[in-house]
Amino acid sequence: MTGSAGHRATPRDGTLAEPTDPGPLLRLVRRRELAFAVVGAVNTAMGVGLTMGWLWLLGTAVPPSVAVAAAYATGVGIAFVLHRNLVFRVRGRVLRDFAAFVAVNSGGLVANALLLELAVTVLGFPRAPAAIVVMGAVAVGSYFGHRSLSFRRPVG
């Protein structure tokens, strides 16, 4: 039995229905969580490359933070398309999904900054290990945010 947008119906527990056509990445890794991690790794590498590219393109007359913002603005659209098509495999509601995607990503950025600051300055954890733990926790939270907000579809 299939629900809307070519997804198999699942219980109404807020989870995303499995797509009837999982696509090449989900056929390869078989778990949406692992596909999310793979796309996340690609996005991270892409973000580094975009930042370096913008730093080079903008030159030294522009503050480096502008390159970071430009890389984010460029990369978020690409990340949205990758997650939408390779991980969550949804159709329709593109603008609504994109707005939710940006909100979840922005929330992750804020959570990363606040939690790392808390871990280092208040709790006294070393910077590098704290950054890794915080980034991992935020990545897990981002998965659930995208599953529950950005790409959730009604089932049935």
Salt bridges, closest charged atoms under 4 A:
GLU18 OE2 - ARG32 NH1 3.73
ASP21 OD1 - ARG27 NH1 3.10
ASP21 OD2 - ARG89 NH2 3.24
GLU33 OE1 - ARG31 NH2 2.94
ASP97 OD2 - ARG84 NH1 2.46
ASP97 OD1 - ARG93 NE 3.90
ASP97 OD1 - ARG96 NH1 3.46
ASP97 OD2 - ARG153 NH2 2.53
